[in-house]
Amino acid sequence: MNIPVVDLADFIHGTEESKQSFVQQLGKAYEEVGFVAVKNHGIPAELIDTLYKQVQQFFSLPRQEKEKYEVPGLAGQRGYTSFGKEHAKGSDAPDLKEFFQYGQIVEDGDEVKKEYPPNVPVPEIPGFDESFYKAFRAFEYSGGALLQAIALYLGLDRDFFDAKIHNGNSILRAIHYPPIIEEPRSAIRSEQHEDINLITLLVGASADGLQILSKNGQWVPVTSLPDQIVVNVGDMLQRLTNNKLKSTTHRVVNPPRELWHTSRFSIPFFLHPRSRMSLACLESCVDADHPKAYPDATAGEYLDERLREIGLKK
């Protein structure tokens, strides 16, 4: 299955006609597939390469060294989370992964800063913190532009999301799926799930394995070219649009047995709004044929609920 490809430069730098075409392509793709591949996304290739090298260095550290960066009580929202701590909603089999998370850096005196724990520096890997900072800002910019296009597709003002995601609770997560050394409880490195946030931007991966559940119930491998990122709808956007834009079910499957000795690395950016954003279904997405499907909630309330469901928060 070829997922739709869109060119972000058409929206950011294009003519009025190309911007409108981009909006329709993006919206249609999210209604029909739930995933798009984005080219000219604005995240420098050299930065991506550097980040992947540093991430692999980090996960190659001895377990005791990595555990120095695990902070109890943060529900994995900053720093390191060790292998087997997270599971998909509705599954009791832990995902076969460990990860490192880097969050929002408030630099303008915004009062929301008090809601966020500090990031966990990793001085052992030269340039690690700087690369995460630069990548976080680049993803934030590109994600913001995509949300502007989504707003227009929904008939909202272009800047509908701008203030809601300014200094939002976004997360840049580096994931390591280690070599499989024994018969796993599940044949899945990451069980089927939907993302919690508004949209997820995924830059590359060091191996195949990502699959999405198509509209006809088939699991389909997702691949993108090296110069593209894959962007999918999350549950918060699904709630906001009363299922007009569907949060796509996806998973990461284990490699063939002959490749069990290999690792897989992945770096998704989970774009979250500020915790006070209302996820109440948009009035324009509710009618007699599409009654309101979700109770009102804020983004913060919903995130808290989901972190408990996936085992990161008690």
C-alpha positions in Angstrom: 0.0 0.0 0.0 1.4 3.4 -1.0 0.3 6.0 1.5 -0.5 9.4 0.1 2.5 11.8 -0.3 2.1 15.6 0.2 4.6 18.4 -0.3 4.7 20.7 2.7 6.5 23.4 0.6 3.3 23.7 -1.4 1.5 24.9 1.8 4.3 27.0 3.3 5.8 28.6 0.2 3.3 27.9 -2.6 0.7 29.9 -4.4 -2.8 30.2 -3.1 -3.9 27.5 -5.5 -1.2 25.1 -4.4 -2.0 25.8 -0.7 -5.7 25.0 -1.3 -4.7 21.8 -3.2 -2.4 20.8 -0.3 -5.2 21.3 2.3 -7.6 19.1 0.3 -4.9 16.4 -0.3 -4.0 16.3 3.4 -7.6 16.2 4.6 -8.7 13.6 2.2 -5.8 11.4 3.1 -6.6 11.7 6.8 -10.2 10.8 6.2 -9.5 7.8 4.0 -6.1 6.4 5.2 -5.1 8.2 8.4 -1.4 8.4 7.4 0.5 10.6 5.0 4.1 10.9 3.9 5.4 14.4 3.9 8.3 15.6 1.7 10.0 19.0 2.1 9.1 18.8 5.7 11.9 21.2 6.9 13.7 18.8 9.3 17.4 18.8 8.1 18.7 15.5 7.0 22.0 16.1 8.7 20.2 16.7 12.0 18.2 13.4 11.6 21.4 11.5 10.8 23.2 13.0 13.9 20.3 12.3 16.1 20.0 8.6 15.1 23.8 8.1 15.7 23.6 9.7 19.2 20.4 7.7 20.1 22.2 4.5 19.1 25.1 5.5 21.3 22.8 6.1 24.2 21.0 2.8 24.0 24.4 1.0 23.6 25.3 2.2 27.1 25.3 -0.5 29.9 21.9 -0.9 31.6 23.1 0.6 34.8 24.3 3.7 33.0 21.0 4.2 31.2 19.1 3.7 34.4 20.8 6.8 35.8 18.6 8.8 33.5 15.3 7.1 34.6 13.4 9.5 36.9 10.8 7.9 39.2 7.4 9.5 39.4 7.4 11.2 35.9 5.4 8.4 34.2 8.2 8.2 31.6 7.5 11.8 30.4 11.2 12.8 30.6 14.4 10.8 30.4 14.8 7.1 30.1 12.2 4.4 30.5 13.6 0.9 30.8 12.6 -2.2 28.8 9.1 -3.6 29.2 7.5 -0.8 31.2 4.9 0.3 28.6 2.1 -1.7 27.1 -0.7 -0.9 24.6 -4.2 0.0 25.9 -6.1 -3.3 26.4 -3.0 -5.5 26.4 -1.1 -6.9 29.3 1.9 -8.0 27.3 4.7 -5.4 27.6 6.0 -3.8 24.4 9.5 -5.0 23.5 11.1 -1.6 23.8 13.0 0.9 25.9 12.8 4.6 25.2 14.1 8.1 26.0 11.8 11.2 26.1 12.5 14.9 25.7 9.8 17.4 26.3 8.8 21.1 25.9 11.3 23.9 26.7 9.5 27.1 27.7 11.7 30.1 26.9 9.3 33.0 26.9 8.2 33.2 30.5 4.9 31.4 29.8 3.2 30.3 33.1 2.7 26.8 31.6 6.4 26.2 32.3 5.5 25.2 35.9 3.5 22.2 34.5 6.5 20.6 32.8 9.4 18.7 34.5 12.9 19.6 33.3 14.5 17.6 30.6 17.1 15.0 31.6 20.6 16.0 30.3 22.9 13.2 29.0 26.4 14.5 29.2 27.9 11.1 28.4 26.9 11.5 24.7 28.5 14.8 23.3 25.9 16.9 21.5 22.9 14.7 22.6 21.0 17.4 24.3 21.6 20.0 21.6 20.4 17.6 18.9 17.2 16.8 20.8 16.5 20.5 21.3 17.0 21.3 17.6 15.0 18.4 16.4 12.2 19.2 18.9 11.9 22.8 17.5 12.0 21.6 13.9 9.3 19.0 14.4 7.2 21.6 16.3 7.4 24.0 13.4 6.5 21.5 10.7 3.7 20.0 12.9 2.3 23.5 13.4 2.1 24.1 9.7 0.3 20.7 9.2 -2.2 21.7 11.8 -2.9 25.0 10.1 -3.7 23.0 6.9 -5.9 20.7 9.0 -7.8 23.7 10.5 -8.5 25.0 7.0 -9.8 21.6 5.9 -12.2 21.6 8.9 -13.5 25.0 7.9 -11.8 26.7 10.9 -9.5 29.7 10.9 -6.0 28.9 9.8 -4.6 29.8 13.2 -7.2 27.8 15.2 -4.5 25.5 16.7 -1.6 28.1 17.0 -2.2 29.3 20.5 -3.4 25.9 21.7 -0.1 24.2 20.7 2.2 27.2 21.7 4.4 25.7 24.4 2.3 22.6 24.2 3.1 19.3 26.0 4.8 17.7 23.0 7.2 14.8 23.3 10.2 13.7 21.2 10.7 10.0 21.9 13.7 7.9 20.8 12.7 4.2 20.8 15.0 1.2 20.8 13.5 -2.3 20.1 16.4 -4.5 21.2 17.4 -7.8 19.6 15.0 -10.6 20.6 16.8 -13.2 22.7 14.0 -15.5 23.6 10.5 -16.5 22.4 8.4 -13.4 23.1 5.0 -13.5 24.9 3.7 -11.7 21.9 4.8 -11.7 18.3 4.6 -7.9 18.3 7.4 -5.4 19.3 4.7 -2.8 19.9 1.1 -4.0 20.1 -1.6 -2.4 18.0 -2.6 1.0 19.4 -3.6 4.5 18.5 -1.5 7.5 19.5 -2.8 9.8 22.3 -1.9 13.2 20.8 -3.1 15.5 18.0 -0.7 14.3 15.3 2.5 12.2 15.3 5.5 13.0 13.0 7.8 10.0 12.5 11.2 10.5 10.9 12.6 7.3 9.4 13.3 4.1 11.3 16.4 1.9 11.1 14.4 -1.2 10.1 11.0 -2.2 8.7 8.2 -3.2 11.0 5.6 -0.4 11.1 2.1 -1.6 9.9 -1.2 0.2 9.8 -4.7 -1.3 9.9 -6.5 -0.4 6.6 -10.2 0.4 6.4 -10.9 -3.1 5.2 -9.2 -4.7 8.3 -5.8 -5.6 6.7 -2.4 -5.0 8.2 -0.3 -3.1 5.7 3.4 -2.3 5.9 4.2 1.4 5.9 7.4 2.6 4.2 8.5 6.1 3.3 11.4 7.4 1.3 14.5 8.6 3.2 13.6 12.3 2.5 10.0 11.9 3.9 8.4 11.8 7.3 5.2 9.9 8.1 2.5 11.8 9.9 -0.7 10.3 11.4 -3.8 11.5 13.3 -3.9 10.8 17.0 -6.8 10.3 19.4 -7.0 13.9 20.5 -7.7 15.1 17.0 -10.1 12.2 16.4 -12.1 13.3 19.5 -12.0 17.0 18.5 -13.4 16.2 15.1 -16.0 13.6 16.3 -14.3 10.9 14.2 -14.2 12.9 11.0 -10.4 12.5 11.1 -9.7 8.9 12.4 -6.8 8.0 14.7 -5.2 5.2 12.8 -4.5 1.8 14.5 -0.9 0.8 14.0 1.7 -1.6 15.4 5.4 -2.6 15.1 5.9 -6.3 14.3 8.9 -8.5 15.0 11.3 -9.1 12.2 11.7 -12.6 10.7 13.4 -15.0 13.1 16.7 -14.8 11.1 16.8 -11.0 12.0 15.9 -11.4 15.7 19.5 -10.5 16.5 19.0 -7.0 15.1 17.8 -3.8 16.8 15.3 -1.3 15.5 15.4 2.4 16.3 12.6 4.9 15.7 12.1 8.6 16.6 8.5 9.9 16.7 7.4 13.4 17.7 4.1 13.4 19.5 2.5 16.8 19.0 0.4 17.7 22.1 -1.5 20.9 22.8 -1.4 22.7 26.1 -3.2 20.8 28.9 -6.1 23.2 29.1 -7.2 22.8 25.5 -10.7 21.6 25.2 -11.2 18.4 23.2 -15.0 18.9 23.1 -16.2 17.8 19.7 -16.4 20.7 17.2 -19.9 21.8 16.5 -19.3 21.6 12.8 -18.5 17.9 13.1 -21.7 17.0 14.9 -25.0 16.5 13.2 -27.9 14.1 13.0 -25.9 11.5 11.1 -22.9 12.0 13.3 -24.0 12.4 16.9 -21.5 13.5 19.5 -19.3 10.5 20.2 -17.2 11.6 23.2 -17.8 13.4 26.5 -16.0 16.8 26.9 -12.5 16.6 28.3 -9.4 18.7 28.3 -6.2 17.5 26.7 -4.6 17.2 30.2 -7.4 15.1 31.6 -7.3 12.8 28.6 -3.5 12.4 28.6 -3.7 11.5 32.3 -6.3 8.9 31.7 -4.3 7.3 28.8 -1.0 7.2 30.7 -2.7 5.1 33.3 -4.2 2.8 30.7 -0.8 2.1 29.1 0.9 1.4 32.5 3.2 4.5 32.7 1.2 6.1 35.5 -0.3 4.5 38.6 
